[in-house]
Amino acid sequence: MNQPLRLFLTTLTALAVSFAFNFFFLNLSARSLTDQVLLIGLLAAALGWLLWDIGARISVREWQQSGGLKSAFQFDVREYVPGLVLALLFFAVYTFIGLRLNNLSVDTTDNFLDADNSSWMTRISAPEGSSLEMRGPHPFAYFVFRPLGWLLNLFTNDSALSAILLNTFTGALCVFLAWLFIKRQFQNSVYALLIASLLGLSTAHIFFGSVIETYIFSAAALIGFALVLQKKSDSLLAPVGMSVLTFGITLTNFVQNFILFVVSQTLKAFKTFRVSFTQVFRFTAFTLALGILLSIIHAAWFPSSKLFFLPSDAQAEEEFAFSVLQEPSWKVIGRALLLVRTVFLYAVIAPRPYVFGEEVGGTFPRFNFFKISPETFSFSSYNGVGNVLVLLWGIVLLTAGFFFLKNLVRTRKVDLSIAFVLCVLFNFVLHFNYGYEPFLYSPDWTYALIFFVALSLAPLAKNRFFQGGMTVFLILLAYNQFQFFQFIFKTITLFFDKGA
């Protein structure tokens, strides 16, 4: 078949299917003209690209030759016992904390560092959960969570417990995947154990590995994507598969996948710009096409879902966004300092949170890492062991930065370290204008920060003094995080003791 005829038939088929689907399943005729054009146009474009490219270039043989997702994650259980045992240990810790902080009998939405744990607990596994609104930034989250919640319900017969176990298991999975990434990168089991423990003990992961939210699932998908790229396969199927999963859970995290993929392409032994550009284009087009297609099917399946590309649905996000250009200077400076502290300190080492009650119109205690009063931006601080940890962590970050720059100047080559730096920078820029409590999103960048440290400090990976120092740091960090949760437990216990 000649190309013009094939293009015409592909376009016609995509438009026909798009119109029919939107008309019968998404109530097309009742929507505004703008929404109608976007629904038909984007779905037709997604279908058209998939039909065109898959028909021309993708085959089952390519998937089989690449090994699919299996090649990225296959491993000998006996060889990776240390990583599995470490993950099991964190699963127990996360579950213990999760059972204390996730309670369906009390609506704690926004109370635990702005987490929507109560509503997500319902969305994941409660029978009526899919009736809750699913906002646009989570394009097809119900497709990801509801089947897993349903499966766990078969064993637990308790929707709340199912949601908790799924969340804590995913937190433990992040630890194991981090261990696997570092183990493959350096063939050093001890170094992998130290870095994975650092990730698991970080405030971002120990908190959101326990308190139900979407961001620990995003972190697992992001780490999984890094593992897929680590295999250095020419096939796009595994990277696209993981990227679509990332896209479906939290839309903006696709940018991190894009950054990692672009950098990985530049690392492939002197390939021409044209080849790399083609791969980047196909990766982006496939992910967006599948993401849009699944988002539209998701909206038809779950009418409570919003579509991220429709202006009428996206308006709800204005509640969480703001323009720093319209804010007074003290608030802009305060936001910048809060982000610096959250990205580089709070995400790893827990400070003492502020506790709010009636002053914010609530009854159950609300925890945050900052406080705003007239012309004053206050930040959570450290004391005792926390101050020591901040000093040590600052030394670790500065040392990692030194080795990174030294390697960059000496070799004049980039590695995945630069990709992780760009991922952290992307999150910093994004949350300068989006989100009330930036710590809520911390799992989205903590993996990148810790992987940057791990890759940059590679020259010290086998140094016994360094390993011993990291072990001491982890012990102190575990104690600090224990104190952090003890403070939260004590505060909410007083609330329950009052009979509220």
C-alpha atoms as one frame of an Amber mdcrd trajectory, in Angstrom:
protein
   0.000   0.000   0.000   1.427   3.399  -0.982   2.121   5.924   1.784  -0.504
   8.606   0.911  -3.294   6.019   0.785  -2.107   4.434   4.028  -1.977   7.859
   5.697  -5.484   8.688   4.464  -6.968   5.395   5.681  -5.194   5.647   9.048
  -6.458   9.201   9.590  -9.993   8.322   8.519 -10.098   5.271  10.797  -8.724
   7.211  13.768 -11.225  10.051  13.315 -14.160   7.661  12.941 -13.243   5.654
  16.034 -12.560   8.842  18.004 -15.904  10.397  17.109 -17.865   7.212  17.831
 -16.175   6.584  21.178 -16.614  10.157  22.398 -20.204  10.322  21.174 -21.353
   7.097  22.827 -19.219   7.046  25.991 -18.267  10.636  26.880 -21.481  12.504
  26.084 -19.825  14.509  23.305 -22.902  16.454  22.223 -23.411  17.970  25.689
 -19.875  19.405  25.896 -18.542  22.791  24.837 -17.094  23.237  21.345 -13.559
  23.492  22.771 -13.940  20.223  24.659 -15.426  18.525  21.586 -12.503  19.555
  19.390  -9.931  18.459  21.983 -11.615  15.128  22.681 -11.961  14.173  19.019
  -8.631  15.657  17.920  -6.391  14.255  20.653  -7.921  10.778  20.622  -7.714
  10.681  16.808  -4.075  11.828  16.923  -3.205   9.198  19.540  -4.937   6.390
  17.658  -3.543   7.558  14.334   0.039   7.576  15.583  -0.298   4.143  17.182
  -1.847   2.615  14.052   0.743   4.239  11.786   3.896   3.519  13.759   2.975
   0.108  15.144   1.971  -1.050  11.689   5.231   0.169  10.199   7.877  -0.587
  12.803   6.800  -2.528  15.896   6.479  -6.275  15.844   6.048  -9.042  18.332
   9.541 -10.176  17.402  11.023  -6.862  18.662   9.299  -7.359  22.010  10.557
 -10.927  22.269  14.104  -9.977  21.298  14.190  -7.126  23.791  12.983  -9.376
  26.588  10.223  -6.849  27.342   9.896  -5.687  30.921  11.146  -9.067  32.141
  14.716  -8.339  31.045  14.805  -5.215  33.194  13.599  -6.896  36.350  14.596
 -10.564  36.101  16.948 -11.733  38.828  18.123 -14.784  40.697  16.353 -14.743
  44.065  19.341 -16.314  45.824  21.719 -13.651  44.552  19.497 -10.836  45.763
  18.524 -12.139  49.175  20.100  -9.110  50.968  17.935  -6.690  48.981  14.799
  -8.751  49.535  15.449  -9.057  53.272  16.040  -5.299  53.508  12.786  -4.636
  51.652  10.927  -7.031  53.957  12.300  -5.180  56.988  11.081  -1.847  55.631
   7.724  -3.395  54.741   7.285  -4.334  58.414   8.288  -0.835  59.582   6.049
   0.920  57.062   3.108  -1.337  57.907   3.503  -0.690  61.634   3.436   3.067
  61.052   0.717   2.830  58.414  -1.660   0.993  60.733  -1.252   3.836  63.243
  -1.723   6.757  60.859  -4.327   5.529  58.350  -7.719   5.273  60.008 -10.962
   5.233  58.032 -12.954   6.177  61.127 -11.313   9.636  61.146 -11.009  11.868
  58.091  -7.361  12.944  58.167  -7.261  14.452  54.675  -4.585  17.210  54.640
  -3.677  16.586  58.300  -0.503  14.570  57.776   1.712  16.966  55.810  -1.107
  17.661  53.331  -1.585  13.973  52.408  -5.037  12.915  51.191  -4.692   9.534
  52.861  -8.345   9.117  53.816  -9.671   9.722  50.313  -6.979   7.625  48.636
  -7.639   4.780  51.046 -11.214   4.816  49.763 -10.243   5.218  46.096  -7.828
   2.299  46.117  -9.956  -0.473  47.562 -13.314   0.587  49.008 -16.345  -0.709
  47.044 -17.611   2.842  46.509 -14.124   4.270  45.945 -14.412   4.828  42.207
 -17.249   7.307  42.774 -14.784   9.823  44.237 -13.490  12.427  41.812 -10.178
  11.606  40.135  -8.403  14.832  39.239  -6.660  15.415  35.928  -3.061  15.107
  37.220  -3.750  11.381  37.778  -4.880  10.488  34.223  -5.791   6.820  34.723
  -4.961   6.106  38.349  -8.074   3.968  38.887  -6.813   1.547  36.228  -3.606
   1.175  38.258  -4.986   1.036  41.799  -8.476  -0.477  41.694  -7.478  -3.930
  40.345  -4.728  -4.229  42.965  -7.077  -3.103  45.728  -9.717  -5.594  44.574
  -7.142  -8.401  44.544  -5.997  -7.652  48.097  -9.609  -7.448  49.273  -9.996
 -11.109  48.337  -7.437 -11.985  51.015  -8.006  -9.332  53.685 -11.762  -8.767
  53.428 -10.935  -5.273  54.743 -10.649  -2.420  52.248  -8.699  -0.156  54.620
  -6.145  -2.876  55.373  -5.842  -3.653  51.663  -5.009  -0.036  50.854  -2.475
   0.132  53.688  -0.753  -3.093  52.619  -0.601  -2.015  48.983   0.962   1.305
  49.974   3.501  -0.204  52.378   4.389  -2.961  49.905   5.080  -0.312  47.262
   7.266   1.570  49.723   9.254  -1.610  50.344   9.388  -2.233  46.593  11.077
   1.165  46.168  13.771   0.049  48.599  14.354  -3.187  46.714  14.405  -1.489
  43.300  16.910   1.063  44.609  19.069  -1.794  45.909  18.838  -3.504  42.530
  19.749  -0.328  40.632  22.873   0.339  42.712  23.848  -3.349  42.764  23.755
  -3.510  38.970  25.545  -0.205  38.589  28.519  -1.012  40.826  28.378  -4.770
  41.505  28.792  -3.880  45.177  26.226  -5.424  47.507  27.326  -3.444  50.578
  27.101  -0.087  48.799  23.703  -1.072  47.400  22.537  -1.954  50.901  23.659
   1.418  52.283  22.046   3.491  49.516  18.785   1.533  49.577  18.645   1.940
  53.358  19.197   5.675  52.946  16.262   5.837  50.544  14.060   3.722  52.805
  14.867   5.800  55.894  14.508   9.153  54.136  11.567  11.168  55.440   9.906
  11.104  52.025   9.894   7.317  51.822   9.377   6.326  55.426   6.459   8.771
  55.638   4.756   8.130  52.295   5.656   4.465  52.402   3.369   4.444  55.449
   0.808   7.227  54.902  -1.363   6.462  51.878  -0.896   8.750  48.884  -0.053
   8.378  45.195   3.509   9.611  45.419   5.133   6.434  46.697   3.627   4.674
  43.673   5.089   7.390  41.451   8.489   6.847  43.047   8.314   3.099  42.359
   7.465   3.761  38.700  10.274   6.330  38.366  12.869   3.991  39.881  11.540
   1.193  37.677  12.048   3.413  34.631  15.665   4.048  35.662  16.150   0.271
  35.932  14.762  -0.230  32.436  17.176   2.362  31.003  20.033   0.713  32.864
  19.667  -2.336  30.576  20.647  -0.122  27.594  18.361  -1.941  25.180  17.547
  -0.391  21.804  13.925  -1.475  22.130  11.399   1.183  23.104   8.796  -1.201
  24.433   9.997  -1.499  28.025  10.764   2.246  28.454   7.399   3.177  26.946
   5.601   0.647  29.159   7.131   2.046  32.350   6.662   5.624  31.178   2.963
   5.070  30.469   2.590   3.704  34.009   4.339   6.793  35.406   2.141   9.028
  33.244  -1.039   7.340  34.458  -0.242   7.774  38.145   0.999  11.380  38.037
   1.052  13.266  34.755   3.949  15.641  35.443   6.376  12.831  36.252   6.511
  11.979  32.558   8.872  14.972  32.298  11.347  13.087  34.490  11.059  10.026
  32.245  11.718  12.286  29.263  14.817  13.787  30.919  16.223  10.370  31.815
  15.525   8.992  28.343  17.153  11.933  26.546  20.283  11.673  28.696  20.420
   7.890  28.229  20.330   8.409  24.453  23.318  10.761  24.602  25.269   8.082
  26.455  24.886   5.484  23.716  28.298   5.178  22.079  28.542   8.002  19.575
  25.222   7.489  17.847  24.290  10.176  15.348  22.015  13.003  16.381  19.421
  11.808  13.880  19.149   8.339  15.399  18.903   9.697  18.945  16.331  12.298
  17.923  14.220   9.645  16.208  14.241   7.453  19.297  13.371  10.385  21.565
  10.537  11.408  19.264   9.110   7.888  19.066   9.408   7.387  22.821   7.588
  10.671  23.476   4.929  10.073  20.842   4.183   6.532  21.996   3.939   7.522
  25.650   1.671  10.481  24.962  -0.484   8.544  22.503  -1.008   5.620  24.876
  -1.419   7.983  27.821  -4.127  10.002  26.087  -5.865   6.863  24.823  -5.947
   5.266  28.284  -7.004   8.558  29.899 -10.041   8.821  27.636 -11.016   5.178
  28.168 -10.523   5.731  31.911 -12.863   8.732  31.859 -15.507   6.687  30.058
 -15.113   3.761  32.480 -15.038   5.955  35.580 -17.285   9.017  34.997 -15.906
  10.651  38.153 -12.540  11.081  36.400 -11.371  14.366  34.919  -9.372  14.726
  31.703  -6.162  16.712  32.094  -6.301  18.231  28.599  -9.805  19.697  28.832
  -9.913  23.322  30.055 -13.225  22.658  31.805 -11.628  19.873  33.854  -8.250
  21.551  34.346  -9.789  24.597  36.045  -9.934  22.669  39.319  -6.117  22.716
  39.462  -6.113  26.500  39.864  -6.816  25.861  43.543  -3.338  24.341  43.922
  -1.422  26.719  41.659  -0.325  30.296  42.240   1.909  32.866  40.585   4.912
  34.004  42.592   4.983  37.146  40.435   1.762  38.251  42.096   2.990  37.569
  45.632   4.807  40.000  47.968   8.579  39.656  48.117   8.625  38.174  51.637
   6.375  35.333  50.500   8.428  34.660  47.347  11.654  34.510  49.365   9.945
  32.356  51.978   8.681  29.930  49.333  12.148  29.661  47.798  13.761  28.942
  51.170  11.037  26.418  52.010  11.689  24.580  48.750  15.450  24.507  49.323
  14.954  23.114  52.821  12.312  20.623  51.677  14.181  19.350  48.615  17.599
  18.954  50.221  16.861  18.511  53.945  13.285  17.669  54.944  12.946  14.990
  52.255  15.814  13.080  53.888  15.968  14.180  57.546  12.713  14.830  59.406
  12.503  18.127  61.339  10.074  18.897  64.165   6.758  19.724  62.424   4.374
  22.506  63.346   1.035  21.377  64.767  -2.147  23.300  63.986  -5.655  22.867
  65.338  -8.526  25.261  65.787  -6.515  28.146  64.309  -6.875  26.515  60.867
 -10.490  25.519  61.415  -9.809  21.891  62.307 -10.263  19.559  65.232  -7.784
  16.797  64.410  -4.136  17.991  64.630  -2.633  19.138  61.332   1.105  18.777
  60.742   3.163  20.964  58.411   6.814  21.819  57.914   6.189  25.568  57.715
   3.990  28.305  59.119   2.852  31.544  57.520   1.868  34.547  59.592   1.587
  38.187  58.448   4.831  38.990  56.581   6.594  36.042  58.231   7.522  32.648
  56.780   8.647  30.198  59.473  10.254  26.804  58.839  10.470  23.597  60.839
  13.817  23.286  62.577  16.092  20.627  64.036  17.478  19.955  67.471  19.882
  17.467  69.018  20.669  14.576  66.698  18.848  16.356  63.886  21.433  19.145
  63.823  24.266  16.606  63.654  22.530  14.819  60.779  22.032  18.061  58.855
  25.752  18.813  59.177  26.742  15.308  58.046  24.237  15.305  55.185  25.523
  18.704  54.057  29.044  17.239  53.906  27.735  14.260  51.899  25.982  16.546
  49.388  29.007  18.827  49.005  31.318  15.843  48.543  28.970  14.345  45.963
  28.858  17.676  44.133  32.670  17.884  44.167  33.120  14.394  42.710  30.407
  15.073  40.125  32.077  18.269  38.884  35.528  16.682  38.999  34.348  13.783
  36.847  32.571  16.148  34.444  35.676  18.324  33.945  38.066  15.374  33.702
  36.102  13.150  31.310  33.952  15.792  29.561  31.203  13.179  29.459  27.814
  13.074  31.127  26.222  10.103  32.837  22.868   9.530  34.518  23.993  11.808
  37.361  23.188  14.848  35.238  19.740  13.418  34.522  19.037  13.046  38.233
  20.199  16.631  38.836  17.805  17.837  36.133  14.968  15.811  37.671  15.530
  17.483  41.039  15.696  20.889  39.340  12.453  20.194  37.457  10.636  19.428
  40.702  12.044  22.560  42.313  10.742  24.741  39.471   7.379  22.947  39.320
   6.621  23.315  43.004   7.680  26.916  43.160   4.248  27.590  41.678   2.268
  24.481  42.548   1.233  22.813  45.791   0.720  24.103  49.304   3.026  21.784
  51.275   5.932  20.885  48.953   6.913  17.912  51.111   3.767  16.145  49.850
   5.524  15.630  46.513   8.922  14.679  47.957   8.993  11.030  46.748   9.011
  12.442  43.209  12.554  13.769  43.651  14.088  12.007  46.657  15.042   8.950
  44.597  16.827  11.259  42.112  18.686  13.132  44.854  19.871   9.918  46.503
  20.799   8.273  43.189  22.811  11.384  42.299  24.688  11.053  45.591  25.219
   7.327  45.009  26.586   7.742  41.473  28.761  10.722  42.380  30.302   9.016
  45.409  31.171   5.896  43.398  34.941   6.369  44.014  34.255   5.838  47.735
  31.898   2.876  47.313  34.456   0.275  48.430  36.162   2.432  51.050  35.688
   0.820  54.473  35.877   4.133  56.327  33.186   5.585  54.089  30.993   2.513
  54.537  31.446   2.726  58.300  30.611   6.431  58.304  27.477   5.826  56.235
  26.409   3.093  58.643  26.713   5.478  61.593  24.785   8.119  59.639  21.980
   5.631  58.934  21.757   4.628  62.597  21.456   8.274  63.636  18.931   8.881
  60.852  16.808   5.943  62.014  16.807   7.361  65.548  15.821  10.823  64.290
  12.962   9.419  62.206  11.812   7.365  65.212  11.663  10.574  67.266   9.702
  12.263  64.477   7.024   9.572  64.460   6.957   9.399  68.243   6.067  13.089
  68.258   3.228  12.509  65.785   1.950   9.438  67.645   1.987  11.289  70.957
   0.129  14.261  69.478  -2.675  12.244  67.892  -2.924   9.941  70.934  -3.756
  12.979  73.064  -6.462  13.812  70.541  -7.996  10.330  70.710  -7.720  10.293
  74.515  -9.978  13.351  74.584 -12.637  11.246  72.895 -12.750  13.272  69.683
